[in-house]
Amino acid sequence: MINFVTNNKIIMFIKIFIPVVALVAIAGIIMAIRIILQKNGKFPETEIGRNKEMRKRGIICAKAEEIKCRREVEKNRYSENPCNACHL
């Protein structure tokens, strides 16, 4: 009885595993074909700092924005009104 249950679970696992592997393989093949057929053969740029569309809209990465804000704070820190540095 135990051997039958174990074999049944293995068969059920294989019945699920094979279609999953097939779907992942099909998705990989489709992505590979897309890369081959594209003009440059590259994925679109997803990093905010390098994406042209994001730059057109004025969106910058958080790291660059933080650096920009810190420079403004340092520049205004030694001014006549130190509260201008934190914009409060």
N, C-alpha and C positions, 0 to 999 in steps of 0.2 A: 504493500500500500504506500509506504513512504517513497519507494523508488518511483512509483507511478506519479505521485504528486510532484516530485522533483523533476521528472522528465516533462511533465505537463507545463511546469513553470518555465523550463528551458525552451520548450517549443513556443510558448506564448511570447517569451522575450525575443526570440529570433523573428517571430511574425511581426513584432513591432520594430525591432532594430533594423531590419533590411529596408523597409520603406523610408525610415528616417534617414538612413545613410544615402539612399537613392535621392531623396529630396535635397539633402545638403550637397550632394555631388552635382545635381542639376543646377542648383543655385550658383555653385562655383563656376560651372561651365558657362552659364549665362553671363556672369560678371566678367569672365575672361574674354568672351566674345565681344562684350560691350567695350572693353579696354582696347581690343584689337581694332575694332571698327571706328573708334573715336579718332578725331583729327590728330591730337597730340598723343593719344594712347596713355593718358594719365587720368587718375581720379580728379574730380573737381577739388580745388583747394578749400579745405574746411577750417584751417586755422584763421582766426579772425584778423590777425595782424597782416596776413598775406592775401586775403581775399579782396579782390577788386570791388566787388559789389558792396561789401561791408564798408570799405573805405569811402565809396561814393556816398553812402548814407551817413557817414560821420561816426560809425561805430568802430571803436578801437578796443583792443584787448585790455583786460583788467590790469595786467602788469604795467602796460604803457600808461594807462590812466593814473595808476598809483604813483608812478614816477613823475608824471606831469604835476599831480597835486602836491607831492612832496617838494618839488622845485618851487612851486608858488608859495608854499608855506615857508620854506627857507628864505626865499626872497623877501617876504613880508615880515619875517620874524623880527628883524632889526629896524623896522620902520618906526615912525613916530607913534603909531597906534598899534600895539602888538596884537590886539584882538582882530585886526584885519586878516591875520594869518589863518585863523580857523573859520572865518566867515560867519561868526556868530553875532 
